[in-house]
Amino acid sequence: MGYLQAFLLGVVQGLTEFLPISSSGHLVIGQKLLGLDQPPVLFDILVHCGTLAAIVIFFNKRLIKFFSLWVNLKLILIASVPVGLVGLILNPYTDYLFNSLNLVAVGLLITGLLLFLTKRLTLLSKNELGFKSALGIGVFQALAILPGVSRSGATISAALLQGIDQEAAFNFSFFLAVPAILAALLLQILQLNQPAIELVPGLIGFITAAIFGYFSLKLLQQVLQKARLHYFAYYCFALGFLILLL
């Protein structure tokens, strides 16, 4: 893997992991455009570590405070059950899932629909995050295992559709991402059977993903505060239909 390829894939991962436009879908597209049949597993692990670092840096004390409360840990556990079950079921089919551009296109259209449904949510009453709503968010996170379905878009939309306010939806979505990313990293490490990649491309991917991930978090927070999450729907619709047409 060249340095430019590592940089570009790190940028794609950093931007799309948090913006509601699907990192998995864009990585599949990016790999096709860059001529990579499948990125080295170690590189994939490093760029995901980069986005995890972005979450830790961005939320900082809020993250520590949230996970220090037992009731919040139970919410995270409940919300994580669906993705764990679906992940185990679909794990044998990952090679197929992450090599199909048509599936990416369908996933992007699903993401676009979810985001578009948030357009008029200012009319909804504001509810507290509880076990029932956490489970609902978890079900939508499980849907995001499919490439093209944005994890952040699905979970934030699920929270908003249940009447959770924007700030709580934003925070819980990315607090929930921590165990999801850690579990995915553990699974990749256990399945690792490739020789080590060059150190420099891996570091480039890690640093780039962390930097762009941090700023994409700031951008998404501002978009949510202005109730404009549905703007991303138009991008997802356009890209999804473009892939299907081509």
C-alpha positions in Angstrom: 0.0 0.0 0.0 1.3 3.4 -1.0 1.4 6.5 1.2 -1.2 8.3 -0.9 -3.5 5.4 -0.8 -3.1 5.2 3.0 -3.8 8.9 3.4 -6.9 8.8 1.2 -8.4 5.8 2.9 -7.6 7.4 6.3 -9.5 10.6 5.2 -12.4 8.5 4.0 -12.6 6.5 7.2 -12.2 9.6 9.4 -15.0 11.6 7.6 -17.5 8.9 7.0 -17.2 6.9 10.3 -19.0 9.8 12.0 -20.8 11.7 9.3 -24.1 9.8 8.5 -23.0 8.7 5.1 -21.6 5.2 5.9 -17.9 4.6 6.4 -18.1 0.9 5.3 -19.9 1.9 2.0 -17.4 4.6 1.2 -14.4 2.3 2.0 -15.8 -0.3 -0.4 -16.1 2.5 -3.1 -12.7 3.9 -2.2 -11.0 0.5 -2.5 -12.6 -0.1 -5.9 -11.4 3.3 -7.2 -7.9 2.9 -5.8 -7.6 -0.6 -7.2 -7.4 -2.4 -3.9 -9.3 -5.7 -3.9 -9.2 -5.8 -0.1 -7.2 -3.6 2.3 -4.7 -5.2 4.7 -6.5 -6.2 7.9 -3.8 -4.5 10.0 -4.3 -1.3 8.1 -8.1 -1.5 8.7 -7.5 -2.1 12.4 -5.2 1.0 12.6 -7.7 3.3 10.9 -10.5 2.1 13.2 -8.1 2.8 16.1 -7.8 6.3 14.7 -11.5 7.0 14.7 -11.8 5.5 18.2 -9.1 7.9 19.4 -11.1 10.8 17.8 -14.1 9.8 20.0 -12.0 9.7 23.2 -10.4 13.0 22.5 -13.6 14.7 21.4 -15.8 13.6 24.3 -13.0 13.4 26.9 -14.5 13.8 30.4 -18.1 13.3 29.2 -17.1 9.8 28.0 -15.5 9.0 31.4 -18.5 10.4 33.3 -21.0 8.5 31.2 -19.3 5.1 31.6 -18.8 5.6 35.3 -22.5 5.2 36.0 -23.9 1.7 36.2 -27.3 2.7 34.7 -25.5 4.0 31.6 -23.5 0.8 31.3 -26.8 -1.1 31.3 -28.2 1.1 28.6 -25.0 0.4 26.5 -25.3 -3.3 27.1 -28.9 -3.5 26.1 -28.3 -1.4 23.0 -25.2 -3.6 22.0 -27.1 -7.0 22.1 -28.7 -6.7 18.7 -25.5 -5.8 16.8 -23.7 -8.6 18.6 -26.2 -11.2 17.5 -26.5 -10.0 14.0 -22.7 -9.7 13.7 -22.3 -13.3 14.7 -24.9 -14.4 12.2 -23.4 -12.4 9.3 -19.7 -12.9 10.1 -19.3 -15.8 7.6 -20.7 -13.6 4.8 -18.5 -10.6 5.3 -16.4 -11.2 2.2 -19.6 -11.0 0.0 -21.2 -8.2 1.9 -18.1 -5.9 1.6 -17.5 -6.6 -2.1 -20.9 -5.7 -3.5 -21.4 -2.2 -4.8 -25.1 -2.9 -5.4 -25.5 -3.7 -1.7 -23.7 -0.5 -0.8 -26.1 1.4 -3.0 -29.1 -0.1 -1.3 -27.6 0.6 2.1 -27.1 4.3 1.2 -30.7 4.6 0.1 -31.8 3.1 3.4 -29.6 5.6 5.2 -31.0 8.5 3.1 -34.6 7.4 4.0 -33.8 7.3 7.7 -32.1 10.7 7.7 -35.0 12.2 5.6 -37.5 11.0 8.2 -35.9 13.3 10.8 -36.8 16.4 8.8 -40.0 17.2 10.8 -39.0 15.9 14.2 -39.2 19.3 15.8 -42.9 18.5 16.3 -42.1 15.5 18.5 -42.2 15.6 22.3 -38.8 15.2 24.1 -38.4 11.9 25.9 -35.8 10.6 28.2 -33.4 7.9 27.1 -34.4 4.6 28.7 -34.0 0.8 28.3 -36.8 0.6 25.6 -35.4 3.4 23.5 -31.8 2.1 24.0 -32.9 -1.3 22.6 -34.6 0.5 19.6 -31.3 2.4 18.9 -29.4 -0.9 19.2 -31.7 -2.6 16.6 -30.9 0.2 14.1 -27.2 -0.1 14.9 -27.4 -3.8 14.0 -28.9 -2.7 10.6 -25.7 -0.7 10.1 -23.6 -3.8 9.8 -24.7 -3.8 6.2 -22.3 -1.7 4.0 -23.9 1.6 3.0 -26.0 1.9 6.1 -24.5 4.5 8.3 -24.1 3.5 12.0 -24.2 7.1 13.2 -27.1 8.0 10.8 -29.1 4.9 11.9 -28.6 5.3 15.6 -29.1 9.1 15.7 -32.2 8.8 13.5 -33.5 6.0 15.8 -33.1 8.2 18.9 -34.7 11.2 17.3 -37.6 9.2 16.0 -38.3 8.1 19.6 -38.3 11.7 20.7 -34.8 11.9 22.2 -33.3 15.4 22.0 -30.5 16.1 19.6 -27.7 16.3 22.2 -28.6 13.1 24.0 -29.0 11.3 20.6 -25.6 12.6 19.5 -23.8 11.6 22.7 -25.4 8.2 23.0 -24.7 7.3 19.4 -21.0 7.8 19.8 -20.8 6.4 23.4 -22.4 3.3 21.9 -19.8 3.3 19.1 -17.0 2.6 21.6 -17.9 -1.0 22.5 -19.0 -1.6 18.8 -15.6 -0.5 17.5 -13.7 -2.4 20.2 -15.6 -5.6 19.4 -15.0 -5.2 15.7 -11.3 -4.6 16.4 -11.1 -7.7 18.6 -12.8 -9.8 15.9 -10.3 -8.6 13.3 -7.4 -9.3 15.5 -8.6 -12.8 16.2 -8.9 -13.5 12.5 -5.6 -11.9 11.6 -3.6 -14.1 9.4 -1.7 -11.5 7.2 1.9 -10.5 7.4 2.6 -7.1 9.0 2.1 -4.0 6.8 4.7 -1.3 6.5 4.7 0.9 9.5 4.5 4.3 7.8 1.3 3.6 5.8 -0.4 2.3 8.9 0.6 5.4 10.9 -0.6 7.7 8.1 -3.9 6.0 8.1 -4.2 6.1 11.9 -3.3 9.8 12.2 -5.4 10.9 9.2 -8.5 9.0 10.4 -8.1 10.5 13.9 -7.8 14.1 12.7 -10.6 14.0 10.1 -12.7 11.9 12.5 -12.4 14.6 15.2 -13.5 17.4 12.9 -16.3 15.4 11.4 -17.6 14.9 14.9 -17.6 18.7 15.4 -19.4 19.2 12.1 -22.1 16.6 12.9 -22.7 18.2 16.3 -23.3 21.6 14.7 -25.6 20.1 12.0 -27.7 18.4 14.7 -27.9 21.6 16.8 -29.4 23.3 13.7 -31.8 20.4 13.0 -30.3 19.8 9.6 -29.5 16.1 9.8 -31.8 15.5 6.8 -29.4 17.4 4.5 -27.2 14.3 4.4 -30.1 12.3 3.0 -29.8 14.0 -0.4 -26.1 13.0 -0.6 -26.9 9.4 0.3 -29.8 9.3 -2.3 -27.6 10.8 -5.0 -24.7 8.4 -4.4 -26.9 5.4 -4.0 -28.8 6.0 -7.3 -25.5 6.8 -9.1 -23.9 3.5 -8.1 -27.1 1.6 -9.3 -27.1 3.4 -12.6 -23.4 2.8 -13.2 
